Amino acid sequence: MKTLAVALSAFVAFEHVVFMVLEMFFWTKPLGRKIFRRSEEEARSSEGLAKNQGLYNGFLAAGIVFALSVGDVRFLAFFLSCVVVAGVYAALTVNRRIFVVQGVPALAAAVVVSLAYR
């Protein structure tokens, strides 16, 4: 069970590194515009916001990786919870699809972590 907890948590961290790269470096490029469903004008006008958002996703990934590397379950649970909250908020304010992509994996990881490290 602990192996699954680590694997799911690592997957969530990996996802957030991908989000960071997409938002910080590909937001205005064709790939980023396609993934985030933005016109060229929308992407250009929101580029600064996307880069900031990408940076935050990088911090979430770093927090999860840090928690895994030092073996601190409390930090791991905290950062996974942050991702779940961000996914819920994004689903309510932007698009429900975000919760499926971001929140569900983090929620699954958080549940398995809580069961594995009782």
C-alpha positions as CSV (number, residue, x, y, z in Angstrom):
1,M,0.0,0.0,0.0
2,K,2.9,2.4,0.7
3,T,4.3,1.8,-2.7
4,L,1.0,2.7,-4.3
5,A,0.8,5.8,-2.1
6,V,4.3,6.9,-3.3
7,A,3.5,6.1,-6.9
8,L,0.2,8.1,-6.9
9,S,1.8,11.0,-5.1
10,A,4.7,11.0,-7.6
11,F,2.2,11.0,-10.4
12,V,0.5,14.1,-9.0
13,A,3.9,15.8,-8.7
14,F,4.7,14.8,-12.3
15,E,1.3,16.2,-13.5
16,H,2.1,19.5,-11.8
17,V,5.5,19.8,-13.4
18,V,3.8,19.2,-16.8
19,F,1.2,21.9,-16.0
20,M,4.0,24.3,-15.0
21,V,5.9,23.8,-18.2
22,L,2.7,24.1,-20.3
23,E,1.6,27.3,-18.5
24,M,5.0,29.0,-18.3
25,F,6.5,28.1,-21.6
26,F,3.8,26.9,-24.0
27,W,0.8,29.0,-23.1
28,T,1.0,31.2,-26.2
29,K,2.3,28.4,-28.5
30,P,-0.1,26.3,-30.6
31,L,0.3,23.3,-28.2
32,G,-0.6,25.4,-25.2
33,R,-3.5,27.2,-26.9
34,K,-4.9,23.8,-28.0
35,I,-4.6,22.2,-24.6
36,F,-6.1,25.1,-22.8
37,R,-8.6,26.0,-25.5
38,R,-7.5,29.6,-25.9
39,S,-7.4,31.8,-28.9
40,E,-4.1,33.5,-29.8
41,E,-5.5,36.8,-28.4
42,E,-6.7,35.2,-25.2
43,A,-3.4,33.5,-24.7
44,R,-1.4,36.6,-25.3
45,S,-3.5,38.8,-23.0
46,S,-3.3,36.2,-20.1
47,E,0.3,35.1,-20.6
48,G,1.5,36.8,-17.3
49,L,-1.3,35.2,-15.3
50,A,-0.5,31.8,-16.8
51,K,3.1,32.0,-16.0
52,N,2.3,32.9,-12.4
53,Q,-0.1,30.0,-12.3
54,G,2.5,27.7,-13.7
55,L,5.0,28.8,-11.0
56,Y,2.4,27.8,-8.3
57,N,2.0,24.4,-9.9
58,G,5.8,24.1,-9.8
59,F,5.7,24.8,-6.0
60,L,3.0,22.2,-5.5
61,A,5.1,19.6,-7.4
62,A,8.2,20.7,-5.4
63,G,6.3,20.3,-2.1
64,I,5.2,16.8,-3.0
65,V,8.7,15.8,-4.1
66,F,10.2,17.3,-1.0
67,A,7.7,15.4,1.3
68,L,8.4,12.1,-0.6
69,S,12.2,12.6,-0.4
70,V,12.2,13.3,3.4
71,G,9.5,10.7,4.1
72,D,7.2,13.2,5.9
73,V,3.6,12.0,5.6
74,R,2.2,15.2,7.1
75,F,3.9,17.4,4.5
76,L,2.7,15.0,1.8
77,A,-0.8,15.0,3.1
78,F,-0.7,18.8,3.2
79,F,0.5,19.3,-0.3
80,L,-1.9,16.7,-1.7
81,S,-4.7,18.5,0.1
82,C,-3.7,21.8,-1.4
83,V,-4.0,20.2,-4.9
84,V,-7.4,18.8,-4.1
85,V,-8.6,22.2,-2.9
86,A,-7.1,23.9,-6.0
87,G,-8.9,21.3,-8.1
88,V,-12.3,21.9,-6.4
89,Y,-11.9,25.7,-6.7
90,A,-10.9,25.4,-10.4
91,A,-13.9,23.2,-11.0
92,L,-16.2,25.7,-9.4
93,T,-14.8,28.8,-11.1
94,V,-13.3,27.7,-14.4
95,N,-14.1,24.2,-15.7
96,R,-15.2,20.9,-14.0
97,R,-12.8,19.0,-16.2
98,I,-9.9,20.5,-14.2
99,F,-11.1,18.5,-11.1
100,V,-11.0,15.3,-13.1
101,V,-7.5,15.9,-14.3
102,Q,-6.0,17.6,-11.2
103,G,-8.3,16.9,-8.2
104,V,-9.2,13.2,-8.7
105,P,-5.5,11.9,-8.8
106,A,-4.6,14.1,-5.8
107,L,-7.7,12.9,-3.9
108,A,-6.9,9.2,-4.7
109,A,-3.3,9.8,-3.6
110,A,-4.4,11.5,-0.4
111,V,-6.8,8.6,0.5
112,V,-4.2,5.9,-0.2
113,V,-1.5,7.9,1.8
114,S,-3.9,8.2,4.7
115,L,-4.7,4.4,4.6
116,A,-1.1,3.4,4.1
117,Y,0.4,5.5,6.9
118,R,-2.1,5.0,9.7
